[in-house]
Structure formats: structure tokens, C-alpha cells
Amino acid sequence: MRGSKVAILEWMRKHPWITSKIAFEKFGITRLSARIKELRDKGYDIETIMVETTTRFGETSRYARYVLRGEPNEEGYKDKGD
């Protein structure tokens, strides 16, 4: 795995979630959703939670919050603690 995916995984293992804002500010990652897809393809169980917020202009906006729910086991299957 290359650097940006490793940085994302390390963050998600220590923190409850990651957003594109966090990924950009901490690691300079501009395409978080693409890195999340790559991690999912490797067997990581990552949930997407859509969060609604109000912008400084009073408009409603949504963004994705990604939560690591499980990691692949040695066979590559998701481990959900079962």
C-alpha cells in the first residue's frame, strides 16, 4: 500500500472518523473518496455517513464522514467482530 492509504488507515485506527477536510489538512489528500474505495477493494469495511451542515451563507450542504468498521483478515474477508 502506498503512503496516502497508509496515512488514512493510521488516522482511522486512532480517531472515530475522517473527512475530506481532515485528509486535506493533515495529509494533503484531495481525493479521499478514491482512497476509501481502494481500501474497500482491499477488504476494509468502511462506512460512509452523510452529514448535513449549514454553510456560512446559510445554505444546507452535505459531506461524507468515513468510519472504519472492520479490517480484512488473512483470507481477505472483512472482520466485523463475529
Secondary structure, DSSP 4 states (H G I P E B T S, - for coil): --HHHHHHHHHHHHSS-EEHHHHHHHH--S-HHHHHHHHHHTT-EEEEEEEEEE-TTS-EEEEEEEEEEEEE-TTS-EE---
